[in-house]
Amino acid sequence: MSRSRDFLSPLVDEDDRHASAKFAADVQYYLMQTPRQLPSRYLYDALGSALFEAICRLPWYRITRAEERLLATHGREVLRRVAPLSTIVELGSGSGEKLRSLIAARDRDSVPLDVHLVDVSPSALASSARALQRIDRLHVTLHRASYEEGLCEIGERLDTEGRALVIFLGSNIGNYDPPGASALLRGIGGQLRPGDALLLGVDLVKPPRELQLAYDDPLGVTAAFNRNLLVRINRELGGDFALDQFAHEAVWNGDESRIEMHLVCRSAQQIRVEAAQISFAMHRDERIWTESSYKYRSEDVTRLIEHAGFRLMAQWLDPADQFALTLVERINS
């Protein structure tokens, strides 16, 4: 950016060796669990992030379009309700397009904004930065970190002259089981001051057939996204997964109200991951659980945020695609 604009701060990055060691340690721990698992955050390397952006454009994955409609319709009201706003924090920045849409709803004479983007994916952060770079009166800082780590750092730097708004969109809260979602929301609240706000996007329960199409599309993009996790382990950690011997599977677990993504082993094989210092056998039809996506009812969302120390300000629903955008305010603990 030119000197006449607010500048883009340098990337606040983890040491690459530390990140690689953490990846190896998590792979070692989770692949040795029963059932075998891998944390979904590792789906998002550069290729994984690009594949996920492609998923968001598929006709069967309606979350993104529903949320974009709600933001376009209610973005100005969101900003009015949290005025005077000085800081926006986006957790899981993705492409940055939804944040750009929200910021575009500002009044022309609004004060400059501090914007903090938190994501584990460098490519997602770079994409978000590009989406925001032409907007005046923004000071953007990138944090390559987990949500918890990024929030902890940002919490120490909040502008005392205005309110902060954390946005957590794309139904990313659905990747956490209910206790984990509650803990994350309490953690967000712990870094905010009374009067600061959270804008939460949540996918709602819908017919199982629709959900399975969204997570197992006919074009196979979601399958490529899921299998890319094994590509990453092979490339970065010296794994020897036979990629063509793993099938993508998405199933609806009605009892737990979640879609589960798995990688299913098609044939017995011996696997080694050098950097994780593990070697193990997988039998035919054995699964690796890679992601859960919990679906909520609107009243469940309200209970979830209230138990985390927030007060409901407004909730907007997209009835066609069953998606909720909920604005809440941090209250005194």
Buried (B, 14 or more C-beta within 10 A) or exposed (E): EEEEBBEBBEBBEBEEEEBBEEBBEBBBEBBEEEEBBBBBBBBBBEBBBBBBBBBBEBEBBBBBBBBBBBBBEBBBBBBEBBEEBBBBBBBBBBBBBBBBBBBEBBEEEBBEBBBBBBBBBBBBBBBBBEBBBEBEBBBBBBBBBBBBBBBBBBBEEBBEEBBBBBBBBBBBBBBBEBEEBBBBBBBBBBBBEEEBBBBBBBBBBBEEEEBBBBBBBEEEBBBBBBBBBBBBBBEBBEBBBBEEBBBBBBBBEEEEBBBBBBBBBBEEBEBEBEBBEBEEEBEEEBBBBBBBBBBBBBEBBBEBBBEBBBEEBBBBBBEEBBBBBBBBBBEEE
